[in-house]
Amino acid sequence: MINNALGIGIQGIQDGMVGMENAARKIARGGADGPKGSAEGAGNLAEPIIEMNLYERSVEASAQVVKTADETLGTLLDLRA
């Protein structure tokens, strides 16, 4: 069960990091989602900034899952010793 929690936490961190990278690319392009050089969506930075914040919170929550699973595993090992 702890391995499962660790796996879910690590996967959540990885997914959040990918999401943050994608949002950062959108911000770097000035919010444009269309083809390179296209004016489609240019200047709309609110959405990628909000996405960046959401992914940041997701990474923080997943890191807490990993931390809790690690602490639980440590406690179980201490009890067996």
N, C-alpha and C positions, 0 to 999 in steps of 0.2 A: 504494500500500500504506500509506503514511503517512497519507494522507487517511482511509483506512478505519479505521486505528487511532485517529486523532483523533475520528472520528465515533462509534466504539464507546465511547471514553472519555467523551465528552460525553454520550452517551445514558445511560451508566451513572451519571453524576453526576446527571442529571435524574431518572432512575428512583429513585435513592437518596433524593433530596430529597423526592420525592412520598411515598415510603415513610415517611420521617421525619416528614413533616407528618401523615400518617394516624396514625402511632403517637402523635404528640404530642396529636392530638385525642382518641384513646382514653385517654391519661393524664389529659388535662384533664377528661374525663367520668368519671374515677374507674375506668376500666377497663370501663365498661358498653358493650356492643356492641348492646344491644337498642334498641327505640324510646325516644325521649326520655321521661324520667320512669320508665322501666322499671327494675326491680331486677335484671333479667337480666344476669348478669356483673358486677354492681356490686362494686367493691372488689378486683377481680382486676387488679392493676397489673403483676404479674410479666411476663406475656406481652408487653404493649406496650413495657415497658422493655427487654426482651431484643430485640424487633424494632427498637427505636430504635438499640440498640448495633450490631446486624447491619447496618442500613442505613448507619450512620455508617462502619463498616469498608468497606462497599461503595463509598461515596463516596470514601473515602481511596484505595482501590485504583484506582478509575477515574481519580482525579486523578493518580495515579502513571503510569497509561497515557498520559494527555495530556502529562504532563511529559516522559516518555521519548520520545514521538513528536516533541515540540517540540525536544528536544535532538538527536535524530537528524536532523531536518530542518535544524537549524542547522549540524550537522557537514557534512551533504551540501552545503549552500550554501557553507560555508567551503572545501571541497575544490574546488568549481567556480570559486571566485574566484581 
